[in-house]
Amino acid sequence: MSNKIFVKDLEIEAIIGVFDWEREVKQLIKISYEVEVDIKKAFKSDNLADTFDYKTTSKKIIKFVEKSSFQLIEALAEKISKIIMQDERVLNLSLSVSKPGALRGSKEVGLTIFRSR
């Protein structure tokens, strides 16, 4: 049995983009992810050690993204996926990274990537 744990719209400011002004000003980045994990042990134990620790993982993501300086969200997403997949319990990952306001007339622009073991 597997289940999904998700984090939605984690907001972090970072240097991201290809234009000169984007290399100087931090912009808002939104990150959402969903992991498929086998957590049946946690249902019985009620112990954090038996499940995916989304708080610890999200703190790692925040620390990494705040210090990062990517041109493309594609490259940023790939690095974030590696942080999440460090947890051996993660079987599958769906990760979305977006830049609100990146395109006039659009709420946000981004991508979703999928990773599996």
Biopython code that builds the backbone (N, CA, C, O; Angstrom):
import numpy as np
from Bio.PDB.StructureBuilder import StructureBuilder

atoms = [
    (1, "MET", "N", (0.842, -1.179, 0.000)),
    (1, "MET", "CA", (0.000, 0.000, 0.000)),
    (1, "MET", "C", (0.889, 1.245, 0.000)),
    (1, "MET", "O", (1.847, 1.329, 0.768)),
    (2, "SER", "N", (0.574, 2.193, -0.849)),
    (2, "SER", "CA", (1.303, 3.455, -0.844)),
    (2, "SER", "C", (0.311, 4.598, -0.708)),
    (2, "SER", "O", (-0.873, 4.461, -1.017)),
    (3, "ASN", "N", (0.813, 5.703, -0.249)),
    (3, "ASN", "CA", (0.002, 6.887, -0.019)),
    (3, "ASN", "C", (0.779, 8.101, -0.489)),
    (3, "ASN", "O", (1.978, 8.025, -0.758)),
    (4, "LYS", "N", (0.087, 9.212, -0.583)),
    (4, "LYS", "CA", (0.741, 10.430, -1.051)),
    (4, "LYS", "C", (0.704, 11.495, 0.030)),
    (4, "LYS", "O", (-0.315, 11.721, 0.683)),
    (5, "ILE", "N", (1.836, 12.135, 0.195)),
    (5, "ILE", "CA", (1.978, 13.279, 1.094)),
    (5, "ILE", "C", (2.321, 14.464, 0.206)),
    (5, "ILE", "O", (3.132, 14.332, -0.711)),
    (6, "PHE", "N", (1.714, 15.623, 0.464)),
    (6, "PHE", "CA", (1.979, 16.766, -0.404)),
    (6, "PHE", "C", (2.290, 18.029, 0.387)),
    (6, "PHE", "O", (1.883, 18.191, 1.538)),
    (7, "VAL", "N", (3.022, 18.913, -0.270)),
    (7, "VAL", "CA", (3.280, 20.270, 0.199)),
    (7, "VAL", "C", (2.865, 21.170, -0.956)),
    (7, "VAL", "O", (3.305, 20.974, -2.089)),
    (8, "LYS", "N", (2.027, 22.149, -0.676)),
    (8, "LYS", "CA", (1.495, 22.986, -1.754)),
    (8, "LYS", "C", (1.903, 24.450, -1.567)),
    (8, "LYS", "O", (1.752, 25.027, -0.490)),
    (9, "ASP", "N", (2.417, 25.020, -2.635)),
    (9, "ASP", "CA", (2.726, 26.450, -2.712)),
    (9, "ASP", "C", (3.698, 26.950, -1.644)),
    (9, "ASP", "O", (3.437, 27.947, -0.970)),
    (10, "LEU", "N", (4.795, 26.262, -1.504)),
    (10, "LEU", "CA", (5.894, 26.725, -0.659)),
    (10, "LEU", "C", (6.497, 27.935, -1.364)),
    (10, "LEU", "O", (6.953, 27.809, -2.501)),
    (11, "GLU", "N", (6.513, 29.091, -0.732)),
    (11, "GLU", "CA", (6.977, 30.313, -1.370)),
    (11, "GLU", "C", (8.359, 30.688, -0.865)),
    (11, "GLU", "O", (8.593, 30.803, 0.338)),
    (12, "ILE", "N", (9.280, 30.878, -1.823)),
    (12, "ILE", "CA", (10.676, 31.176, -1.499)),
    (12, "ILE", "C", (11.163, 32.251, -2.465)),
    (12, "ILE", "O", (10.798, 32.240, -3.640)),
    (13, "GLU", "N", (11.978, 33.172, -1.981)),
    (13, "GLU", "CA", (12.569, 34.178, -2.854)),
    (13, "GLU", "C", (13.988, 33.769, -3.211)),
    (13, "GLU", "O", (14.751, 33.314, -2.358)),
    (14, "ALA", "N", (14.335, 33.938, -4.496)),
    (14, "ALA", "CA", (15.660, 33.551, -4.980)),
    (14, "ALA", "C", (15.988, 34.283, -6.273)),
    (14, "ALA", "O", (15.118, 34.854, -6.931)),
    (15, "ILE", "N", (17.253, 34.248, -6.609)),
    (15, "ILE", "CA", (17.696, 34.751, -7.911)),
    (15, "ILE", "C", (17.362, 33.676, -8.941)),
    (15, "ILE", "O", (17.818, 32.537, -8.840)),
    (16, "ILE", "N", (16.563, 34.056, -9.927)),
    (16, "ILE", "CA", (16.177, 33.114, -10.984)),
    (16, "ILE", "C", (15.843, 33.902, -12.248)),
    (16, "ILE", "O", (15.102, 34.883, -12.200)),
    (17, "GLY", "N", (16.392, 33.467, -13.369)),
    (17, "GLY", "CA", (16.051, 34.113, -14.625)),
    (17, "GLY", "C", (17.255, 34.374, -15.509)),
    (17, "GLY", "O", (18.403, 34.254, -15.080)),
    (18, "VAL", "N", (16.971, 34.733, -16.747)),
    (18, "VAL", "CA", (18.020, 34.924, -17.745)),
    (18, "VAL", "C", (18.316, 36.399, -18.038)),
    (18, "VAL", "O", (19.379, 36.713, -18.575)),
    (19, "PHE", "N", (17.410, 37.295, -17.702)),
    (19, "PHE", "CA", (17.613, 38.716, -17.985)),
    (19, "PHE", "C", (18.503, 39.358, -16.923)),
    (19, "PHE", "O", (18.545, 38.906, -15.779)),
    (20, "ASP", "N", (19.210, 40.412, -17.312)),
    (20, "ASP", "CA", (20.145, 41.074, -16.398)),
    (20, "ASP", "C", (19.488, 41.477, -15.090)),
    (20, "ASP", "O", (20.053, 41.256, -14.019)),
    (21, "TRP", "N", (18.295, 42.069, -15.165)),
    (21, "TRP", "CA", (17.636, 42.510, -13.939)),
    (21, "TRP", "C", (17.274, 41.332, -13.034)),
    (21, "TRP", "O", (17.234, 41.476, -11.812)),
    (22, "GLU", "N", (17.010, 40.163, -13.633)),
    (22, "GLU", "CA", (16.659, 38.975, -12.846)),
    (22, "GLU", "C", (17.866, 38.424, -12.091)),
    (22, "GLU", "O", (17.705, 37.683, -11.122)),
    (23, "ARG", "N", (19.059, 38.777, -12.522)),
    (23, "ARG", "CA", (20.275, 38.309, -11.875)),
    (23, "ARG", "C", (20.612, 39.150, -10.647)),
    (23, "ARG", "O", (21.524, 38.820, -9.889)),
    (24, "GLU", "N", (19.858, 40.253, -10.457)),
    (24, "GLU", "CA", (20.136, 41.182, -9.363)),
    (24, "GLU", "C", (19.024, 41.251, -8.317)),
    (24, "GLU", "O", (19.264, 41.674, -7.186)),
    (25, "VAL", "N", (17.826, 40.841, -8.682)),
    (25, "VAL", "CA", (16.665, 40.992, -7.801)),
    (25, "VAL", "C", (16.073, 39.612, -7.486)),
    (25, "VAL", "O", (15.818, 38.817, -8.392)),
    (26, "LYS", "N", (15.863, 39.342, -6.220)),
    (26, "LYS", "CA", (15.216, 38.077, -5.861)),
    (26, "LYS", "C", (13.757, 38.114, -6.292)),
    (26, "LYS", "O", (13.077, 39.134, -6.175)),
    (27, "GLN", "N", (13.298, 36.972, -6.794)),
    (27, "GLN", "CA", (11.914, 36.831, -7.233)),
    (27, "GLN", "C", (11.245, 35.705, -6.443)),
    (27, "GLN", "O", (11.904, 34.813, -5.910)),
    (28, "LEU", "N", (9.935, 35.778, -6.389)),
    (28, "LEU", "CA", (9.164, 34.742, -5.722)),
    (28, "LEU", "C", (9.110, 33.487, -6.587)),
    (28, "LEU", "O", (8.844, 33.554, -7.787)),
    (29, "ILE", "N", (9.362, 32.367, -5.970)),
    (29, "ILE", "CA", (9.249, 31.059, -6.614)),
    (29, "ILE", "C", (8.273, 30.246, -5.769)),
    (29, "ILE", "O", (8.350, 30.259, -4.541)),
    (30, "LYS", "N", (7.363, 29.544, -6.425)),
    (30, "LYS", "CA", (6.421, 28.679, -5.719)),
    (30, "LYS", "C", (6.761, 27.225, -6.032)),
    (30, "LYS", "O", (6.979, 26.849, -7.184)),
    (31, "ILE", "N", (6.800, 26.425, -4.980)),
    (31, "ILE", "CA", (7.148, 25.011, -5.112)),
    (31, "ILE", "C", (6.051, 24.181, -4.475)),
    (31, "ILE", "O", (5.650, 24.417, -3.335)),
    (32, "SER", "N", (5.575, 23.203, -5.232)),
    (32, "SER", "CA", (4.620, 22.228, -4.707)),
    (32, "SER", "C", (5.147, 20.848, -5.039)),
    (32, "SER", "O", (5.679, 20.624, -6.126)),
    (33, "TYR", "N", (5.000, 19.930, -4.109)),
    (33, "TYR", "CA", (5.419, 18.563, -4.408)),
    (33, "TYR", "C", (4.528, 17.544, -3.724)),
    (33, "TYR", "O", (3.922, 17.793, -2.683)),
    (34, "GLU", "N", (4.482, 16.397, -4.355)),
    (34, "GLU", "CA", (3.699, 15.274, -3.848)),
    (34, "GLU", "C", (4.577, 14.038, -3.951)),
    (34, "GLU", "O", (5.123, 13.738, -5.013)),
    (35, "VAL", "N", (4.707, 13.327, -2.841)),
    (35, "VAL", "CA", (5.515, 12.114, -2.831)),
    (35, "VAL", "C", (4.637, 10.908, -2.538)),
    (35, "VAL", "O", (3.767, 10.942, -1.669)),
    (36, "GLU", "N", (4.885, 9.863, -3.273)),
    (36, "GLU", "CA", (4.219, 8.593, -3.002)),
    (36, "GLU", "C", (5.149, 7.808, -2.093)),
    (36, "GLU", "O", (6.309, 7.568, -2.425)),
    (37, "VAL", "N", (4.622, 7.412, -0.943)),
    (37, "VAL", "CA", (5.437, 6.730, 0.064)),
    (37, "VAL", "C", (4.665, 5.587, 0.708)),
    (37, "VAL", "O", (3.436, 5.599, 0.764)),
    (38, "ASP", "N", (5.403, 4.615, 1.183)),
    (38, "ASP", "CA", (4.804, 3.519, 1.939)),
    (38, "ASP", "C", (4.879, 3.904, 3.413)),
    (38, "ASP", "O", (5.941, 3.827, 4.030)),
    (39, "ILE", "N", (3.764, 4.313, 3.961)),
    (39, "ILE", "CA", (3.756, 4.791, 5.345)),
    (39, "ILE", "C", (2.832, 3.967, 6.250)),
    (39, "ILE", "O", (2.371, 4.448, 7.285)),
    (40, "LYS", "N", (2.572, 2.729, 5.847)),
    (40, "LYS", "CA", (1.646, 1.916, 6.650)),
    (40, "LYS", "C", (2.146, 1.726, 8.074)),
    (40, "LYS", "O", (1.342, 1.602, 8.998)),
    (41, "LYS", "N", (3.458, 1.700, 8.265)),
    (41, "LYS", "CA", (4.008, 1.565, 9.618)),
    (41, "LYS", "C", (3.617, 2.772, 10.478)),
    (41, "LYS", "O", (3.329, 2.624, 11.665)),
    (42, "ALA", "N", (3.609, 3.963, 9.877)),
    (42, "ALA", "CA", (3.265, 5.183, 10.610)),
    (42, "ALA", "C", (1.804, 5.212, 11.050)),
    (42, "ALA", "O", (1.469, 5.812, 12.072)),
    (43, "PHE", "N", (0.939, 4.562, 10.278)),
    (43, "PHE", "CA", (-0.472, 4.507, 10.669)),
    (43, "PHE", "C", (-0.646, 3.847, 12.034)),
    (43, "PHE", "O", (-1.516, 4.224, 12.820)),
    (44, "LYS", "N", (0.195, 2.859, 12.295)),
    (44, "LYS", "CA", (0.104, 2.131, 13.565)),
    (44, "LYS", "C", (0.961, 2.749, 14.654)),
    (44, "LYS", "O", (0.552, 2.819, 15.813)),
    (45, "SER", "N", (2.165, 3.203, 14.277)),
    (45, "SER", "CA", (3.121, 3.662, 15.289)),
    (45, "SER", "C", (2.887, 5.098, 15.753)),
    (45, "SER", "O", (3.234, 5.447, 16.881)),
    (46, "ASP", "N", (2.299, 5.934, 14.890)),
    (46, "ASP", "CA", (2.128, 7.349, 15.193)),
    (46, "ASP", "C", (3.484, 8.005, 15.488)),
    (46, "ASP", "O", (3.587, 8.886, 16.341)),
    (47, "ASN", "N", (4.522, 7.556, 14.764)),
    (47, "ASN", "CA", (5.886, 8.005, 14.994)),
    (47, "ASN", "C", (6.423, 8.673, 13.734)),
    (47, "ASN", "O", (6.344, 8.101, 12.647)),
    (48, "LEU", "N", (6.963, 9.866, 13.873)),
    (48, "LEU", "CA", (7.501, 10.621, 12.744)),
    (48, "LEU", "C", (8.590, 9.857, 11.997)),
    (48, "LEU", "O", (8.736, 10.015, 10.785)),
    (49, "ALA", "N", (9.336, 9.053, 12.689)),
    (49, "ALA", "CA", (10.419, 8.287, 12.055)),
    (49, "ALA", "C", (9.896, 7.281, 11.032)),
    (49, "ALA", "O", (10.664, 6.780, 10.211)),
    (50, "ASP", "N", (8.601, 6.982, 11.072)),
    (50, "ASP", "CA", (8.013, 5.983, 10.185)),
    (50, "ASP", "C", (7.310, 6.590, 8.973)),
    (50, "ASP", "O", (6.587, 5.895, 8.259)),
    (51, "THR", "N", (7.520, 7.869, 8.746)),
    (51, "THR", "CA", (6.869, 8.516, 7.610)),
    (51, "THR", "C", (7.829, 9.490, 6.942)),
    (51, "THR", "O", (8.951, 9.683, 7.410)),
    (52, "PHE", "N", (7.397, 10.090, 5.869)),
    (52, "PHE", "CA", (8.160, 11.115, 5.170)),
    (52, "PHE", "C", (8.075, 12.406, 5.975)),
    (52, "PHE", "O", (6.980, 12.893, 6.255)),
    (53, "ASP", "N", (9.206, 12.952, 6.342)),
    (53, "ASP", "CA", (9.258, 14.170, 7.152)),
    (53, "ASP", "C", (9.247, 15.392, 6.235)),
    (53, "ASP", "O", (10.301, 15.883, 5.831)),
    (54, "TYR", "N", (8.057, 15.874, 5.915)),
    (54, "TYR", "CA", (7.935, 16.984, 4.975)),
    (54, "TYR", "C", (8.505, 18.290, 5.520)),
    (54, "TYR", "O", (8.953, 19.141, 4.752)),
    (55, "LYS", "N", (8.489, 18.452, 6.841)),
    (55, "LYS", "CA", (9.023, 19.689, 7.413)),
    (55, "LYS", "C", (10.541, 19.762, 7.239)),
    (55, "LYS", "O", (11.067, 20.783, 6.795)),
    (56, "THR", "N", (11.235, 18.696, 7.582)),
    (56, "THR", "CA", (12.688, 18.669, 7.431)),
    (56, "THR", "C", (13.079, 18.806, 5.964)),
    (56, "THR", "O", (13.998, 19.554, 5.631)),
    (57, "THR", "N", (12.386, 18.090, 5.092)),
    (57, "THR", "CA", (12.681, 18.161, 3.660)),
    (57, "THR", "C", (12.419, 19.564, 3.123)),
    (57, "THR", "O", (13.224, 20.087, 2.353)),
    (58, "SER", "N", (11.327, 20.167, 3.510)),
    (58, "SER", "CA", (11.003, 21.509, 3.039)),
    (58, "SER", "C", (12.018, 22.541, 3.538)),
    (58, "SER", "O", (12.354, 23.480, 2.817)),
    (59, "LYS", "N", (12.499, 22.371, 4.753)),
    (59, "LYS", "CA", (13.540, 23.271, 5.259)),
    (59, "LYS", "C", (14.818, 23.153, 4.434)),
    (59, "LYS", "O", (15.483, 24.158, 4.182)),
    (60, "LYS", "N", (15.168, 21.942, 4.011)),
    (60, "LYS", "CA", (16.333, 21.741, 3.142)),
    (60, "LYS", "C", (16.124, 22.448, 1.807)),
    (60, "LYS", "O", (17.037, 23.089, 1.286)),
    (61, "ILE", "N", (14.923, 22.328, 1.261)),
    (61, "ILE", "CA", (14.596, 22.972, -0.008)),
    (61, "ILE", "C", (14.700, 24.487, 0.128)),
    (61, "ILE", "O", (15.309, 25.149, -0.713)),
    (62, "ILE", "N", (14.113, 25.032, 1.177)),
    (62, "ILE", "CA", (14.141, 26.483, 1.404)),
    (62, "ILE", "C", (15.583, 26.982, 1.494)),
    (62, "ILE", "O", (15.950, 27.956, 0.837)),
    (63, "LYS", "N", (16.382, 26.322, 2.295)),
    (63, "LYS", "CA", (17.787, 26.728, 2.474)),
    (63, "LYS", "C", (18.529, 26.696, 1.129)),
    (63, "LYS", "O", (19.275, 27.621, 0.809)),
    (64, "PHE", "N", (18.323, 25.644, 0.358)),
    (64, "PHE", "CA", (18.988, 25.507, -0.930)),
    (64, "PHE", "C", (18.536, 26.593, -1.912)),
    (64, "PHE", "O", (19.364, 27.256, -2.536)),
    (65, "VAL", "N", (17.222, 26.769, -2.042)),
    (65, "VAL", "CA", (16.680, 27.705, -3.028)),
    (65, "VAL", "C", (17.066, 29.143, -2.687)),
    (65, "VAL", "O", (17.407, 29.916, -3.583)),
    (66, "GLU", "N", (17.017, 29.511, -1.418)),
    (66, "GLU", "CA", (17.362, 30.876, -1.029)),
    (66, "GLU", "C", (18.795, 31.236, -1.405)),
    (66, "GLU", "O", (19.086, 32.396, -1.698)),
    (67, "LYS", "N", (19.675, 30.270, -1.399)),
    (67, "LYS", "CA", (21.087, 30.506, -1.727)),
    (67, "LYS", "C", (21.398, 30.269, -3.202)),
    (67, "LYS", "O", (22.513, 30.537, -3.651)),
    (68, "SER", "N", (20.426, 29.772, -3.953)),
    (68, "SER", "CA", (20.671, 29.395, -5.351)),
    (68, "SER", "C", (20.650, 30.607, -6.280)),
    (68, "SER", "O", (20.220, 31.699, -5.908)),
    (69, "SER", "N", (21.122, 30.377, -7.488)),
    (69, "SER", "CA", (21.140, 31.409, -8.516)),
    (69, "SER", "C", (21.077, 30.730, -9.886)),
    (69, "SER", "O", (22.087, 30.628, -10.583)),
    (70, "PHE", "N", (19.895, 30.272, -10.262)),
    (70, "PHE", "CA", (19.702, 29.565, -11.523)),
    (70, "PHE", "C", (19.146, 30.502, -12.584)),
    (70, "PHE", "O", (18.496, 31.498, -12.267)),
    (71, "GLN", "N", (19.401, 30.179, -13.828)),
    (71, "GLN", "CA", (18.780, 30.900, -14.927)),
    (71, "GLN", "C", (17.424, 30.287, -15.254)),
    (71, "GLN", "O", (16.470, 31.008, -15.545)),
    (72, "LEU", "N", (17.333, 28.958, -15.208)),
    (72, "LEU", "CA", (16.116, 28.253, -15.616)),
    (72, "LEU", "C", (15.473, 27.518, -14.439)),
    (72, "LEU", "O", (16.156, 26.938, -13.595)),
    (73, "ILE", "N", (14.133, 27.562, -14.409)),
    (73, "ILE", "CA", (13.443, 26.793, -13.369)),
    (73, "ILE", "C", (13.584, 25.295, -13.625)),
    (73, "ILE", "O", (13.425, 24.496, -12.702)),
    (74, "GLU", "N", (13.877, 24.908, -14.858)),
    (74, "GLU", "CA", (14.094, 23.492, -15.163)),
    (74, "GLU", "C", (15.281, 22.948, -14.364)),
    (74, "GLU", "O", (15.201, 21.872, -13.771)),
    (75, "ALA", "N", (16.378, 23.702, -14.357)),
    (75, "ALA", "CA", (17.579, 23.278, -13.622)),
    (75, "ALA", "C", (17.325, 23.306, -12.121)),
    (75, "ALA", "O", (17.768, 22.417, -11.395)),
    (76, "LEU", "N", (16.620, 24.316, -11.662)),
    (76, "LEU", "CA", (16.279, 24.412, -10.245)),
    (76, "LEU", "C", (15.414, 23.227, -9.824)),
    (76, "LEU", "O", (15.655, 22.626, -8.777)),
    (77, "ALA", "N", (14.418, 22.890, -10.623)),
    (77, "ALA", "CA", (13.526, 21.770, -10.308)),
    (77, "ALA", "C", (14.300, 20.465, -10.201)),
    (77, "ALA", "O", (14.035, 19.661, -9.308)),
    (78, "GLU", "N", (15.242, 20.248, -11.089)),
    (78, "GLU", "CA", (16.029, 19.009, -11.049)),
    (78, "GLU", "C", (16.808, 18.899, -9.738)),
    (78, "GLU", "O", (16.865, 17.825, -9.140)),
    (79, "LYS", "N", (17.402, 19.995, -9.292)),
    (79, "LYS", "CA", (18.163, 19.978, -8.025)),
    (79, "LYS", "C", (17.228, 19.755, -6.833)),
    (79, "LYS", "O", (17.572, 19.026, -5.902)),
    (80, "ILE", "N", (16.063, 20.372, -6.859)),
    (80, "ILE", "CA", (15.097, 20.172, -5.773)),
    (80, "ILE", "C", (14.644, 18.717, -5.737)),
    (80, "ILE", "O", (14.496, 18.142, -4.659)),
    (81, "SER", "N", (14.424, 18.117, -6.905)),
    (81, "SER", "CA", (13.982, 16.717, -6.939)),
    (81, "SER", "C", (15.018, 15.806, -6.281)),
    (81, "SER", "O", (14.658, 14.823, -5.633)),
    (82, "LYS", "N", (16.282, 16.124, -6.441)),
    (82, "LYS", "CA", (17.345, 15.310, -5.823)),
    (82, "LYS", "C", (17.311, 15.421, -4.300)),
    (82, "LYS", "O", (17.582, 14.445, -3.601)),
    (83, "ILE", "N", (16.982, 16.601, -3.787)),
    (83, "ILE", "CA", (16.847, 16.782, -2.339)),
    (83, "ILE", "C", (15.713, 15.910, -1.813)),
    (83, "ILE", "O", (15.875, 15.219, -0.807)),
    (84, "ILE", "N", (14.578, 15.937, -2.483)),
    (84, "ILE", "CA", (13.414, 15.164, -2.032)),
    (84, "ILE", "C", (13.665, 13.662, -2.132)),
    (84, "ILE", "O", (13.292, 12.902, -1.237)),
    (85, "MET", "N", (14.293, 13.241, -3.218)),
    (85, "MET", "CA", (14.524, 11.813, -3.437)),
    (85, "MET", "C", (15.615, 11.232, -2.526)),
    (85, "MET", "O", (15.849, 10.023, -2.537)),
    (86, "GLN", "N", (16.279, 12.080, -1.745)),
    (86, "GLN", "CA", (17.248, 11.576, -0.766)),
    (86, "GLN", "C", (16.572, 10.680, 0.267)),
    (86, "GLN", "O", (17.203, 9.785, 0.831)),
    (87, "ASP", "N", (15.300, 10.923, 0.508)),
    (87, "ASP", "CA", (14.551, 10.079, 1.444)),
    (87, "ASP", "C", (14.212, 8.771, 0.735)),
    (87, "ASP", "O", (13.467, 8.761, -0.245)),
    (88, "GLU", "N", (14.753, 7.692, 1.226)),
    (88, "GLU", "CA", (14.595, 6.376, 0.595)),
    (88, "GLU", "C", (13.152, 5.891, 0.548)),
    (88, "GLU", "O", (12.817, 5.013, -0.248)),
    (89, "ARG", "N", (12.296, 6.458, 1.395)),
    (89, "ARG", "CA", (10.887, 6.039, 1.406)),
    (89, "ARG", "C", (10.123, 6.557, 0.193)),
    (89, "ARG", "O", (9.074, 6.016, -0.156)),
    (90, "VAL", "N", (10.640, 7.601, -0.454)),
    (90, "VAL", "CA", (9.942, 8.200, -1.592)),
    (90, "VAL", "C", (10.028, 7.259, -2.790)),
    (90, "VAL", "O", (11.116, 6.952, -3.278)),
    (91, "LEU", "N", (8.873, 6.809, -3.251)),
    (91, "LEU", "CA", (8.795, 5.923, -4.410)),
    (91, "LEU", "C", (8.631, 6.722, -5.700)),
    (91, "LEU", "O", (9.275, 6.430, -6.707)),
    (92, "ASN", "N", (7.764, 7.732, -5.658)),
    (92, "ASN", "CA", (7.493, 8.578, -6.813)),
    (92, "ASN", "C", (7.351, 10.015, -6.348)),
    (92, "ASN", "O", (6.930, 10.291, -5.224)),
    (93, "LEU", "N", (7.711, 10.915, -7.234)),
    (93, "LEU", "CA", (7.673, 12.339, -6.926)),
    (93, "LEU", "C", (7.046, 13.098, -8.082)),
    (93, "LEU", "O", (7.373, 12.864, -9.246)),
    (94, "SER", "N", (6.145, 14.006, -7.750)),
    (94, "SER", "CA", (5.633, 14.993, -8.691)),
    (94, "SER", "C", (6.000, 16.349, -8.087)),
    (94, "SER", "O", (5.594, 16.664, -6.968)),
    (95, "LEU", "N", (6.765, 17.145, -8.828)),
    (95, "LEU", "CA", (7.280, 18.417, -8.332)),
    (95, "LEU", "C", (6.949, 19.527, -9.314)),
    (95, "LEU", "O", (7.249, 19.428, -10.504)),
    (96, "SER", "N", (6.331, 20.582, -8.810)),
    (96, "SER", "CA", (6.020, 21.746, -9.637)),
    (96, "SER", "C", (6.776, 22.956, -9.102)),
    (96, "SER", "O", (6.799, 23.215, -7.899)),
    (97, "VAL", "N", (7.393, 23.688, -10.024)),
    (97, "VAL", "CA", (8.104, 24.919, -9.689)),
    (97, "VAL", "C", (7.575, 26.005, -10.615)),
    (97, "VAL", "O", (7.483, 25.803, -11.826)),
    (98, "SER", "N", (7.227, 27.155, -10.049)),
    (98, "SER", "CA", (6.686, 28.221, -10.879)),
    (98, "SER", "C", (7.180, 29.591, -10.434)),
    (98, "SER", "O", (7.630, 29.788, -9.305)),
    (99, "LYS", "N", (7.075, 30.527, -11.373)),
    (99, "LYS", "CA", (7.402, 31.928, -11.132)),
    (99, "LYS", "C", (6.133, 32.750, -11.343)),
    (99, "LYS", "O", (5.726, 32.975, -12.483)),
    (100, "PRO", "N", (5.507, 33.198, -10.263)),
    (100, "PRO", "CA", (4.339, 34.069, -10.414)),
    (100, "PRO", "C", (4.762, 35.378, -11.092)),
    (100, "PRO", "O", (5.821, 35.929, -10.790)),
    (101, "GLY", "N", (3.939, 35.856, -11.991)),
    (101, "GLY", "CA", (4.224, 37.125, -12.636)),
    (101, "GLY", "C", (5.303, 37.085, -13.701)),
    (101, "GLY", "O", (5.747, 38.140, -14.154)),
    (102, "ALA", "N", (5.736, 35.912, -14.112)),
    (102, "ALA", "CA", (6.804, 35.802, -15.106)),
    (102, "ALA", "C", (6.338, 36.199, -16.502)),
    (102, "ALA", "O", (7.145, 36.596, -17.343)),
    (103, "LEU", "N", (5.052, 36.092, -16.740)),
    (103, "LEU", "CA", (4.505, 36.394, -18.060)),
    (103, "LEU", "C", (3.281, 37.289, -17.887)),
    (103, "LEU", "O", (2.318, 36.920, -17.215)),
    (104, "ARG", "N", (3.333, 38.454, -18.493)),
    (104, "ARG", "CA", (2.216, 39.396, -18.383)),
    (104, "ARG", "C", (0.915, 38.730, -18.812)),
    (104, "ARG", "O", (0.837, 38.086, -19.858)),
    (105, "GLY", "N", (-0.088, 38.901, -17.989)),
    (105, "GLY", "CA", (-1.391, 38.322, -18.284)),
    (105, "GLY", "C", (-1.569, 36.911, -17.740)),
    (105, "GLY", "O", (-2.657, 36.342, -17.824)),
    (106, "SER", "N", (-0.499, 36.345, -17.180)),
    (106, "SER", "CA", (-0.556, 34.988, -16.634)),
    (106, "SER", "C", (-0.363, 35.039, -15.122)),
    (106, "SER", "O", (0.430, 35.833, -14.615)),
    (107, "LYS", "N", (-1.080, 34.203, -14.423)),
    (107, "LYS", "CA", (-0.929, 34.147, -12.968)),
    (107, "LYS", "C", (0.468, 33.647, -12.592)),
    (107, "LYS", "O", (1.098, 34.185, -11.682)),
    (108, "GLU", "N", (0.944, 32.630, -13.287)),
    (108, "GLU", "CA", (2.282, 32.105, -13.049)),
    (108, "GLU", "C", (2.683, 31.185, -14.200)),
    (108, "GLU", "O", (1.837, 30.678, -14.937)),
    (109, "VAL", "N", (3.971, 30.986, -14.332)),
    (109, "VAL", "CA", (4.527, 30.108, -15.352)),
    (109, "VAL", "C", (5.432, 29.117, -14.648)),
    (109, "VAL", "O", (6.174, 29.487, -13.737)),
    (110, "GLY", "N", (5.378, 27.858, -15.062)),
    (110, "GLY", "CA", (6.221, 26.874, -14.393)),
    (110, "GLY", "C", (6.255, 25.555, -15.116)),
    (110, "GLY", "O", (5.869, 25.448, -16.280)),
    (111, "LEU", "N", (6.724, 24.552, -14.404)),
    (111, "LEU", "CA", (6.778, 23.213, -14.955)),
    (111, "LEU", "C", (6.538, 22.197, -13.858)),
    (111, "LEU", "O", (6.686, 22.495, -12.672)),
    (112, "THR", "N", (6.170, 21.004, -14.262)),
    (112, "THR", "CA", (6.012, 19.877, -13.351)),
    (112, "THR", "C", (6.889, 18.753, -13.875)),
    (112, "THR", "O", (6.846, 18.406, -15.056)),
    (113, "ILE", "N", (7.691, 18.186, -12.966)),
    (113, "ILE", "CA", (8.523, 17.043, -13.334)),
    (113, "ILE", "C", (8.121, 15.848, -12.469)),
    (113, "ILE", "O", (7.571, 16.006, -11.379)),
    (114, "PHE", "N", (8.404, 14.667, -12.977)),
    (114, "PHE", "CA", (8.080, 13.429, -12.269)),
    (114, "PHE", "C", (9.356, 12.600, -12.151)),
    (114, "PHE", "O", (10.139, 12.506, -13.096)),
    (115, "ARG", "N", (9.551, 12.003, -10.983)),
    (115, "ARG", "CA", (10.704, 11.127, -10.760)),
    (115, "ARG", "C", (10.211, 9.874, -10.052)),
    (115, "ARG", "O", (9.284, 9.924, -9.244)),
    (116, "SER", "N", (10.848, 8.750, -10.368)),
    (116, "SER", "CA", (10.503, 7.468, -9.742)),
    (116, "SER", "C", (11.765, 6.712, -9.392)),
    (116, "SER", "O", (12.829, 6.940, -9.968)),
    (117, "ARG", "N", (11.628, 5.812, -8.442)),
    (117, "ARG", "CA", (12.747, 4.910, -8.107)),
    (117, "ARG", "C", (12.736, 3.757, -9.067)),
    (117, "ARG", "O", (13.586, 2.871, -8.977)),
]
sb = StructureBuilder()
sb.init_structure("model")
sb.init_model(0)
sb.init_chain("A")
sb.init_seg("    ")
for serial, (resi, resn, name, xyz) in enumerate(atoms, 1):
    if name == "N":
        sb.init_residue(resn, " ", resi, " ")
    sb.init_atom(name, np.array(xyz, "f"), 0.0, 1.0, " ", f" {name:<3s}", serial, name[0])
structure = sb.get_structure()
